[in-house]
Amino acid sequence: MSTITFMPSTDSGKADLLTHLATALPSYASLLNISGDDLNLLNADNTSFRYTLQSASEMQAYSQNWTAYKNQLRDGGTGSAIWPVPPALVQPIPSPVSPGVIPRLSALVGLIKASKSYTEAIGKDLWLIGTAPVIDPSTWKPILSIQYQAGHPIIAWTKGHAAAIEIWVDRGDGNNFTLLTINIEPNTIDKFALPVANNSQTWQYKAIYLLHDEQVGQWSDVISVLVGGV
């Protein structure tokens, strides 16, 4: 039987493993001979890597906004003429760590598994034993965020194992939530006409995943965005 690695293949999965280990390992530290320095380094790596992932995503979205703005400026269009606003770095900014977060994680896991006190039960509790993934659509819940393209909201989301996503919008016009679109690939721009100058509005969005053309899992949290002409 082939061995299933414990290490996730995606950056977000690696970040989740770091976070879980940083939370769960201290209770086993004495038993497994894990030093305080090892735990401090794990915490620093976890904080730095997750912050870097978040910042990289925001900067990539900002780059995409500039490309869209450049294309509209060059070719014309009906979007806003406002310069794309750079994202502000979330505070507090963690202290930097040296390169090699995942190699350090692998070395720490090797140290844990080499301990005479290590057991399979501990490995499972620390997520260090690879298992075949269990896909449970009933637990799926989209996480939405908002970006902008020429003034129009972009509903950012990830696909995961879903076939598509169903996005609904409430424009505050008394119609409550109505279907905006069904998309099979991220992300989704709302091209509805923007409010006229000096007439800002709050639009709200929610979404649910689709599998085999059926809604599955849970509705996302509602996310709001302020839109308006200038």
MIDREN-852460 format. One record per residue (C-alpha): x, y, z; residue in three letters; residue number from 1; chain. Coordinates in Angstrom, 3 decimals, padded with zeros to 6 digits. Example, Ala and Ser with C-alpha at 12.3 -4.5 7.8 and 13.67 -1.06 7.14 Angstrom:
<nodes>
<<012.300; -004.500; 007.800>; 'ALA'; 1; 'A'> <<013.670; -001.060; 007.140>; 'SER'; 2; 'A'> 
</nodes>
This chain:
<nodes>
<<000.000; 000.000; 000.000>; 'MET'; 1; 'A'> <<001.385; 003.414; -000.932>; 'SER'; 2; 'A'> <<002.099; 005.895; 001.840>; 'THR'; 3; 'A'> <<-000.001; 009.034; 001.943>; 'ILE'; 4; 'A'> <<002.080; 012.038; 002.950>; 'THR'; 5; 'A'> <<000.932; 014.179; 005.861>; 'PHE'; 6; 'A'> <<002.176; 017.347; 004.119>; 'MET'; 7; 'A'> <<-000.597; 019.224; 002.277>; 'PRO'; 8; 'A'> <<000.058; 020.068; -001.364>; 'SER'; 9; 'A'> <<-001.294; 023.640; -001.280>; 'THR'; 10; 'A'> <<000.036; 026.731; 000.474>; 'ASP'; 11; 'A'> <<-003.253; 027.182; 002.325>; 'SER'; 12; 'A'> <<-003.099; 023.564; 003.493>; 'GLY'; 13; 'A'> <<000.466; 024.010; 004.701>; 'LYS'; 14; 'A'> <<-000.598; 027.148; 006.560>; 'ALA'; 15; 'A'> <<-003.446; 025.231; 008.223>; 'ASP'; 16; 'A'> <<-001.020; 022.496; 009.311>; 'LEU'; 17; 'A'> <<001.369; 025.067; 010.776>; 'LEU'; 18; 'A'> <<-001.465; 026.729; 012.684>; 'THR'; 19; 'A'> <<-002.793; 023.432; 014.018>; 'HIS'; 20; 'A'> <<000.635; 022.237; 015.083>; 'LEU'; 21; 'A'> <<001.416; 025.565; 016.764>; 'ALA'; 22; 'A'> <<-001.820; 025.169; 018.748>; 'THR'; 23; 'A'> <<-001.716; 021.434; 019.526>; 'ALA'; 24; 'A'> <<001.985; 020.673; 019.979>; 'LEU'; 25; 'A'> <<002.609; 022.539; 023.271>; 'PRO'; 26; 'A'> <<000.532; 019.994; 025.225>; 'SER'; 27; 'A'> <<002.871; 017.243; 023.961>; 'TYR'; 28; 'A'> <<006.106; 019.245; 024.161>; 'ALA'; 29; 'A'> <<007.385; 017.786; 027.438>; 'SER'; 30; 'A'> <<006.452; 014.221; 026.490>; 'LEU'; 31; 'A'> <<008.129; 014.467; 023.087>; 'LEU'; 32; 'A'> <<011.182; 016.472; 024.226>; 'ASN'; 33; 'A'> <<010.278; 019.522; 022.155>; 'ILE'; 34; 'A'> <<012.063; 022.602; 023.448>; 'SER'; 35; 'A'> <<010.641; 026.029; 024.087>; 'GLY'; 36; 'A'> <<012.871; 027.383; 021.319>; 'ASP'; 37; 'A'> <<011.326; 024.896; 018.878>; 'ASP'; 38; 'A'> <<007.834; 026.013; 019.871>; 'LEU'; 39; 'A'> <<008.740; 029.701; 019.582>; 'ASN'; 40; 'A'> <<010.167; 029.150; 016.108>; 'LEU'; 41; 'A'> <<007.069; 027.201; 015.065>; 'LEU'; 42; 'A'> <<004.829; 030.026; 016.248>; 'ASN'; 43; 'A'> <<006.917; 032.633; 014.437>; 'ALA'; 44; 'A'> <<006.910; 030.579; 011.223>; 'ASP'; 45; 'A'> <<003.153; 030.072; 011.458>; 'ASN'; 46; 'A'> <<002.430; 033.769; 011.980>; 'THR'; 47; 'A'> <<004.819; 034.912; 009.255>; 'SER'; 48; 'A'> <<003.710; 032.373; 006.635>; 'PHE'; 49; 'A'> <<-000.016; 033.026; 007.104>; 'ARG'; 50; 'A'> <<000.528; 036.794; 007.029>; 'TYR'; 51; 'A'> <<002.586; 036.436; 003.849>; 'THR'; 52; 'A'> <<-000.126; 034.367; 002.155>; 'LEU'; 53; 'A'> <<-002.767; 036.956; 002.992>; 'GLN'; 54; 'A'> <<-000.605; 039.861; 001.818>; 'SER'; 55; 'A'> <<000.386; 038.071; -001.404>; 'ALA'; 56; 'A'> <<-003.278; 037.466; -002.248>; 'SER'; 57; 'A'> <<-004.131; 041.129; -001.696>; 'GLU'; 58; 'A'> <<-001.174; 042.315; -003.780>; 'MET'; 59; 'A'> <<-002.066; 039.925; -006.630>; 'GLN'; 60; 'A'> <<-005.602; 041.306; -006.631>; 'ALA'; 61; 'A'> <<-004.197; 044.854; -006.694>; 'TYR'; 62; 'A'> <<-002.006; 043.952; -009.670>; 'SER'; 63; 'A'> <<-005.044; 042.563; -011.491>; 'GLN'; 64; 'A'> <<-006.964; 045.761; -010.765>; 'ASN'; 65; 'A'> <<-004.163; 047.841; -012.313>; 'TRP'; 66; 'A'> <<-004.128; 045.643; -015.411>; 'THR'; 67; 'A'> <<-007.888; 046.069; -015.805>; 'ALA'; 68; 'A'> <<-007.584; 049.829; -015.225>; 'TYR'; 69; 'A'> <<-004.777; 050.076; -017.771>; 'LYS'; 70; 'A'> <<-006.855; 048.214; -020.365>; 'ASN'; 71; 'A'> <<-009.874; 050.430; -019.769>; 'GLN'; 72; 'A'> <<-007.767; 053.596; -019.904>; 'LEU'; 73; 'A'> <<-006.274; 052.422; -023.188>; 'ARG'; 74; 'A'> <<-009.401; 051.088; -024.885>; 'ASP'; 75; 'A'> <<-012.262; 052.936; -023.224>; 'GLY'; 76; 'A'> <<-015.184; 051.647; -021.220>; 'GLY'; 77; 'A'> <<-017.936; 052.555; -018.784>; 'THR'; 78; 'A'> <<-016.126; 051.912; -015.518>; 'GLY'; 79; 'A'> <<-014.869; 054.395; -012.973>; 'SER'; 80; 'A'> <<-011.831; 056.584; -013.710>; 'ALA'; 81; 'A'> <<-010.604; 056.328; -010.118>; 'ILE'; 82; 'A'> <<-007.047; 055.065; -009.666>; 'TRP'; 83; 'A'> <<-006.919; 051.609; -008.068>; 'PRO'; 84; 'A'> <<-006.366; 052.074; -004.345>; 'VAL'; 85; 'A'> <<-003.417; 050.102; -002.950>; 'PRO'; 86; 'A'> <<-004.247; 047.736; -000.098>; 'PRO'; 87; 'A'> <<-002.988; 048.694; 003.334>; 'ALA'; 88; 'A'> <<-000.895; 046.096; 005.117>; 'LEU'; 89; 'A'> <<-002.823; 044.567; 007.988>; 'VAL'; 90; 'A'> <<-001.465; 045.572; 011.370>; 'GLN'; 91; 'A'> <<000.419; 044.430; 013.310>; 'PRO'; 92; 'A'> <<003.082; 043.293; 010.860>; 'ILE'; 93; 'A'> <<004.847; 040.219; 012.277>; 'PRO'; 94; 'A'> <<008.615; 040.021; 012.605>; 'SER'; 95; 'A'> <<010.262; 038.398; 009.554>; 'PRO'; 96; 'A'> <<011.676; 034.883; 009.754>; 'VAL'; 97; 'A'> <<014.460; 033.322; 007.743>; 'SER'; 98; 'A'> <<013.559; 031.434; 004.537>; 'PRO'; 99; 'A'> <<012.643; 027.774; 004.826>; 'GLY'; 100; 'A'> <<009.394; 027.588; 006.803>; 'VAL'; 101; 'A'> <<008.358; 024.235; 005.322>; 'ILE'; 102; 'A'> <<011.811; 022.585; 005.548>; 'PRO'; 103; 'A'> <<011.862; 023.624; 009.221>; 'ARG'; 104; 'A'> <<008.384; 022.161; 009.656>; 'LEU'; 105; 'A'> <<009.488; 018.875; 008.085>; 'SER'; 106; 'A'> <<012.546; 018.762; 010.361>; 'ALA'; 107; 'A'> <<010.371; 019.381; 013.416>; 'LEU'; 108; 'A'> <<007.999; 016.598; 012.374>; 'VAL'; 109; 'A'> <<011.004; 014.291; 012.001>; 'GLY'; 110; 'A'> <<012.071; 015.182; 015.537>; 'LEU'; 111; 'A'> <<008.562; 014.511; 016.852>; 'ILE'; 112; 'A'> <<008.276; 011.124; 015.165>; 'LYS'; 113; 'A'> <<011.751; 010.099; 016.362>; 'ALA'; 114; 'A'> <<010.726; 010.478; 019.989>; 'SER'; 115; 'A'> <<010.355; 007.217; 021.935>; 'LYS'; 116; 'A'> <<007.092; 008.582; 023.326>; 'SER'; 117; 'A'> <<005.562; 009.252; 019.921>; 'TYR'; 118; 'A'> <<002.468; 007.175; 019.124>; 'THR'; 119; 'A'> <<000.085; 006.865; 016.210>; 'GLU'; 120; 'A'> <<-002.621; 008.519; 018.306>; 'ALA'; 121; 'A'> <<-000.370; 011.543; 018.875>; 'ILE'; 122; 'A'> <<000.445; 011.633; 015.165>; 'GLY'; 123; 'A'> <<-003.234; 011.709; 014.272>; 'LYS'; 124; 'A'> <<-003.953; 014.407; 016.825>; 'ASP'; 125; 'A'> <<-001.135; 016.544; 015.409>; 'LEU'; 126; 'A'> <<-002.189; 015.850; 011.784>; 'TRP'; 127; 'A'> <<001.137; 014.116; 011.098>; 'LEU'; 128; 'A'> <<-000.263; 010.886; 009.674>; 'ILE'; 129; 'A'> <<-001.443; 011.049; 006.085>; 'GLY'; 130; 'A'> <<-004.961; 009.858; 005.421>; 'THR'; 131; 'A'> <<-007.099; 009.660; 002.331>; 'ALA'; 132; 'A'> <<-009.084; 012.902; 002.138>; 'PRO'; 133; 'A'> <<-012.728; 012.673; 003.148>; 'VAL'; 134; 'A'> <<-014.875; 014.952; 001.000>; 'ILE'; 135; 'A'> <<-018.065; 016.008; 002.776>; 'ASP'; 136; 'A'> <<-020.031; 018.550; 000.714>; 'PRO'; 137; 'A'> <<-022.373; 019.224; 003.638>; 'SER'; 138; 'A'> <<-019.551; 021.129; 005.367>; 'THR'; 139; 'A'> <<-018.688; 023.355; 002.404>; 'TRP'; 140; 'A'> <<-019.131; 027.076; 002.994>; 'LYS'; 141; 'A'> <<-017.804; 029.726; 000.591>; 'PRO'; 142; 'A'> <<-015.609; 032.478; 001.993>; 'ILE'; 143; 'A'> <<-016.124; 035.690; 000.036>; 'LEU'; 144; 'A'> <<-013.974; 038.801; -000.187>; 'SER'; 145; 'A'> <<-014.252; 041.936; -002.295>; 'ILE'; 146; 'A'> <<-011.833; 043.353; -004.828>; 'GLN'; 147; 'A'> <<-012.423; 046.056; -007.445>; 'TYR'; 148; 'A'> <<-012.054; 046.431; -011.185>; 'GLN'; 149; 'A'> <<-012.684; 049.907; -012.581>; 'ALA'; 150; 'A'> <<-015.075; 050.598; -009.715>; 'GLY'; 151; 'A'> <<-017.037; 047.371; -010.095>; 'HIS'; 152; 'A'> <<-016.980; 044.870; -007.225>; 'PRO'; 153; 'A'> <<-015.232; 041.564; -007.814>; 'ILE'; 154; 'A'> <<-016.504; 038.792; -005.579>; 'ILE'; 155; 'A'> <<-013.415; 036.716; -004.819>; 'ALA'; 156; 'A'> <<-013.849; 033.058; -003.856>; 'TRP'; 157; 'A'> <<-012.122; 029.703; -004.091>; 'THR'; 158; 'A'> <<-013.557; 026.645; -005.848>; 'LYS'; 159; 'A'> <<-012.262; 023.698; -003.828>; 'GLY'; 160; 'A'> <<-014.020; 020.464; -004.819>; 'HIS'; 161; 'A'> <<-017.233; 022.198; -005.876>; 'ALA'; 162; 'A'> <<-018.450; 022.234; -009.478>; 'ALA'; 163; 'A'> <<-019.596; 025.860; -009.359>; 'ALA'; 164; 'A'> <<-020.832; 028.643; -007.110>; 'ILE'; 165; 'A'> <<-024.175; 030.441; -007.005>; 'GLU'; 166; 'A'> <<-023.906; 034.125; -006.050>; 'ILE'; 167; 'A'> <<-026.823; 036.297; -004.944>; 'TRP'; 168; 'A'> <<-026.917; 040.090; -004.535>; 'VAL'; 169; 'A'> <<-029.052; 042.568; -002.602>; 'ASP'; 170; 'A'> <<-028.699; 046.115; -003.984>; 'ARG'; 171; 'A'> <<-030.861; 047.722; -001.305>; 'GLY'; 172; 'A'> <<-033.654; 048.375; -003.811>; 'ASP'; 173; 'A'> <<-036.365; 046.475; -001.941>; 'GLY'; 174; 'A'> <<-035.981; 043.281; -003.959>; 'ASN'; 175; 'A'> <<-033.904; 041.551; -001.258>; 'ASN'; 176; 'A'> <<-031.433; 038.930; -002.519>; 'PHE'; 177; 'A'> <<-031.709; 037.933; -006.166>; 'THR'; 178; 'A'> <<-029.536; 035.615; -008.247>; 'LEU'; 179; 'A'> <<-026.505; 037.390; -009.686>; 'LEU'; 180; 'A'> <<-024.810; 034.537; -011.523>; 'THR'; 181; 'A'> <<-023.551; 030.981; -011.465>; 'ILE'; 182; 'A'> <<-019.801; 030.682; -012.097>; 'ASN'; 183; 'A'> <<-017.598; 027.645; -012.561>; 'ILE'; 184; 'A'> <<-014.275; 029.472; -012.116>; 'GLU'; 185; 'A'> <<-013.202; 032.243; -009.686>; 'PRO'; 186; 'A'> <<-013.551; 035.181; -009.500>; 'ASN'; 187; 'A'> <<-016.838; 036.990; -010.297>; 'THR'; 188; 'A'> <<-017.167; 040.626; -011.387>; 'ILE'; 189; 'A'> <<-020.493; 042.396; -010.898>; 'ASP'; 190; 'A'> <<-020.946; 044.479; -014.062>; 'LYS'; 191; 'A'> <<-024.250; 046.013; -012.972>; 'PHE'; 192; 'A'> <<-024.416; 049.751; -013.686>; 'ALA'; 193; 'A'> <<-022.725; 051.723; -010.914>; 'LEU'; 194; 'A'> <<-024.667; 054.450; -009.067>; 'PRO'; 195; 'A'> <<-024.445; 057.956; -010.488>; 'VAL'; 196; 'A'> <<-022.096; 060.555; -009.065>; 'ALA'; 197; 'A'> <<-022.500; 061.394; -005.379>; 'ASN'; 198; 'A'> <<-025.018; 058.583; -004.888>; 'ASN'; 199; 'A'> <<-023.205; 055.777; -003.146>; 'SER'; 200; 'A'> <<-025.017; 052.525; -002.339>; 'GLN'; 201; 'A'> <<-024.325; 049.442; -000.261>; 'THR'; 202; 'A'> <<-024.565; 046.153; -002.129>; 'TRP'; 203; 'A'> <<-024.527; 042.822; -000.315>; 'GLN'; 204; 'A'> <<-023.516; 039.402; -001.581>; 'TYR'; 205; 'A'> <<-023.907; 035.811; -000.417>; 'LYS'; 206; 'A'> <<-023.079; 032.525; -002.136>; 'ALA'; 207; 'A'> <<-023.462; 028.779; -001.938>; 'ILE'; 208; 'A'> <<-021.567; 025.981; -003.682>; 'TYR'; 209; 'A'> <<-023.066; 023.732; -006.362>; 'LEU'; 210; 'A'> <<-022.388; 020.057; -007.022>; 'LEU'; 211; 'A'> <<-024.204; 018.108; -009.744>; 'HIS'; 212; 'A'> <<-026.349; 021.231; -010.317>; 'ASP'; 213; 'A'> <<-027.595; 021.153; -006.710>; 'GLU'; 214; 'A'> <<-026.881; 023.526; -003.833>; 'GLN'; 215; 'A'> <<-024.623; 021.905; -001.243>; 'VAL'; 216; 'A'> <<-023.208; 022.895; 002.111>; 'GLY'; 217; 'A'> <<-023.895; 026.202; 003.818>; 'GLN'; 218; 'A'> <<-024.489; 029.732; 002.630>; 'TRP'; 219; 'A'> <<-021.518; 032.050; 002.976>; 'SER'; 220; 'A'> <<-021.565; 034.928; 005.387>; 'ASP'; 221; 'A'> <<-023.080; 038.044; 003.833>; 'VAL'; 222; 'A'> <<-020.450; 040.524; 002.664>; 'ILE'; 223; 'A'> <<-021.155; 044.212; 002.030>; 'SER'; 224; 'A'> <<-019.479; 046.680; -000.307>; 'VAL'; 225; 'A'> <<-019.930; 050.422; -000.803>; 'LEU'; 226; 'A'> <<-020.227; 051.425; -004.469>; 'VAL'; 227; 'A'> <<-020.815; 054.797; -006.055>; 'GLY'; 228; 'A'> <<-019.905; 057.097; -008.882>; 'GLY'; 229; 'A'> <<-017.686; 060.127; -008.633>; 'VAL'; 230; 'A'> 
</nodes>
